[in-house]
Amino acid sequence: MSTPYRAPVEEILSALRATGLGDVLGDLDETTVADVLAQFGRLASEVLAPTDAIGDRRGVQLDPVTGTVTGPPELTAAYRAYADGGWQGLAVAAEHGGAGFPEMVRLAVEEMFTAANMALSMLPVLSQDAIKLLTAWGSDEQRARYLEPLLAGRWSGTMLLTEPGAGSDVGALRTRAERGADGCWRLTGQKIFISWGEHELTENILHAVLARTPGAPPGTRGISLFLVPKVLDDGSRNGIRAIGLEHKLGLRASPTCVMQLDEAVGELVGEEQQGMRAMFTMMNPARISVGAQAVGVSERAYQQARAYAADRVQGQVIEDHPDVRRMLALQRVGIRAMRLLMYATANAADRGPSFQTRLDLLTPLVKAWPTDLALELTSLAIQVHGGIGYVEETGIAQRLRDIRITSIYEGTNGIQAVDLVTRKLPTGALGELLDELAPTATSSALTAGRAQVAELTSWLLAADRQDALAGATPFLRLAAVVVAGHLLAREAASDAEAAPLSAFFDVEFVGPALGLAGAITAGAGRLDGVL
Ligand SMILES: Cc1cc2nc3c(=O)[nH]c(=O)nc-3n(C[C@H](O)[C@H](O)[C@H](O)COP(=O)(O)OP(=O)(O)OC[C@H]3O[C@@H](n4cnc5c(N)ncnc54)[C@H](O)[C@@H]3O)c2cc1C
């Protein structure tokens, strides 16, 4: 029997405080935020979490005749409780009909939702990203038509980028958009791996589809973005439907669809051939949300491991064995570090244009490092369980299966590392951030980490491109660990209870990360003759 999830509201609140919640509250106060999080915590623990194992066991089914995708009714009811509670508009500006809470609070809600039911949580996250797209790029008319049903949770959103020949290389996509005699755009092509591409939980789905218009240049420069509703205004079905569902390692309650577009009616969002810029309005927040998935799922796995270790006796209760305590401590401290990094990123998002370069820097860090680490931490949670952890009934294996996708989607972690080294390092934002955090981080490990990041940044910026790319992934890990270590140290400087966590992180995370320098500077030559 799986340990029930308990939303760690106080833990989250303290992480929000430690990463600058007070600076972004505006007219709101902390008590209101605490009330909101407590309320969502109850929904997550009592309503959303109990449906998680049901969704994993029963999955989703496609009716090949009607193209309808259905899943367990328990998940539909859980989604309704979320939508009817008005949560979808939490962090949407009041002028667009939302409640105007900061991104930091939205991420806190997302962390709890994803821990409770990661597969279901992707549906509102995608809708949230569609709302961001509309508020940033939609015309007044598009906002008037689409924002209200998305905010109410009666419609949901999707992102249709990936095609069989276009994954990391989005610029290779082939879906065509052509203007018909009636002046409307019509889209034809096939998209794969589309999360929540078809389902019955909402009355309509607003697909955001990347496509190429006639005469567009090759690559990402020639891409435009279209809104394609599943059901048209007159109630008829648009020419877009699911023709297949993937059978996956995890995330089984989230339909991952092959979508066929046959002259589907679409509306341009933003300008023609500016589609990638508009799509990044959805993708960048989505990358931060993936970081929140790593935190939430690791937290839930930790709760399960902690409860099991307190109960299981082998000679003595296993939590008293130093090696088991070590595994639990790695989880506890790793989660705290990821959480601080995530909320520091959300804080940069809340602070507006003057923090854009910092947000741009932190986005690949928060997407990639926590998702790699979550795989290690959920695996450790299984290890704490011993053999029974490998048995599905405990529910712990689902954490590892679900989290595995996070280092792949929303731009693989390899792509995040390339982005960090080629686009974010040249801005100097990493050095600036570490300089700002330096006064509160006095440990020798962090001082060495800062010096090493500075030295390696210079090396990477001067290196041959292939050499720099060959060192990008270990550099991302080092950079993220050093930044997260500083955030923990800053917290420890004002909170004595955090000091053991910071010291543990220095030994178990910063120390090993310093050892990556050799792999970062060994260059592409080290790969020669190996394969
Ligand atoms: C469950 C699930 C849900 C998904 N949801 C969506 C969705 O809603 N919408 C959507 O559009 N897509 C979605 N995807 C697709 C996902 O975003 C892609 O799988 C991902 O972008 C990787 O593309 P690919 O699978 O073609 O892998 P590839 O691009 O073929 O990558 C294979 C490997 O090569 C590496 N690689 C490729 N190019 C480079 C490079 N330039 N530099 C370094 N390494 C490189 C990658 O890092 C990876 O390790 C989903 C996928 C899954 C499995």
The ligand as a Gaussian input file, in Angstrom:
#p B3LYP/6-31G(d) Opt

LIG

0 1
 C        5.740000      11.580000     -23.363000
 C        6.138000      12.612000     -24.377000
 C        5.408000      13.787000     -24.456000
 C        5.744000      14.747000     -25.415000
 N        4.951000      15.863000     -25.566000
 C        5.154000      16.684000     -26.632000
 C        4.215000      17.727000     -26.956000
 O        3.221000      17.929000     -26.255000
 N        4.439000      18.484000     -28.057000
 C        5.513000      18.283000     -28.877000
 O        5.646000      18.992000     -29.863000
 N        6.425000      17.298000     -28.602000
 C        6.255000      16.503000     -27.511000
 N        7.146000      15.489000     -27.245000
 C        8.303000      15.318000     -28.109000
 C        9.602000      15.726000     -27.429000
 O        9.637000      17.104000     -27.218000
 C       10.742000      15.195000     -28.317000
 O       10.765000      13.797000     -28.139000
 C       12.078000      15.831000     -27.957000
 O       12.085000      17.187000     -28.339000
 C       13.256000      15.122000     -28.626000
 O       13.044000      14.963000     -29.994000
 P       13.244000      13.505000     -30.643000
 O       12.396000      12.554000     -29.880000
 O       13.005000      13.604000     -32.102000
 O       14.736000      13.134000     -30.350000
 P       15.996000      13.557000     -31.229000
 O       15.928000      15.008000     -31.555000
 O       16.141000      12.592000     -32.353000
 O       17.172000      13.360000     -30.196000
 C       17.831000      12.097000     -29.963000
 C       19.103000      12.372000     -29.159000
 O       19.987000      13.197000     -29.931000
 C       20.353000      14.355000     -29.196000
 N       20.467000      15.508000     -30.100000
 C       19.708000      15.810000     -31.166000
 N       20.120000      16.957000     -31.721000
 C       21.158000      17.407000     -30.990000
 C       22.016000      18.555000     -31.045000
 N       21.851000      19.523000     -31.955000
 N       23.004000      18.667000     -30.127000
 C       23.189000      17.722000     -29.173000
 N       22.406000      16.618000     -29.070000
 C       21.392000      16.476000     -29.954000
 C       19.234000      14.564000     -28.192000
 O       19.675000      15.292000     -27.047000
 C       18.845000      13.121000     -27.858000
 O       19.678000      12.618000     -26.846000
 C        6.858000      14.539000     -26.264000
 C        7.603000      13.353000     -26.155000
 C        7.231000      12.391000     -25.255000
 C        7.998000      11.105000     -25.229000

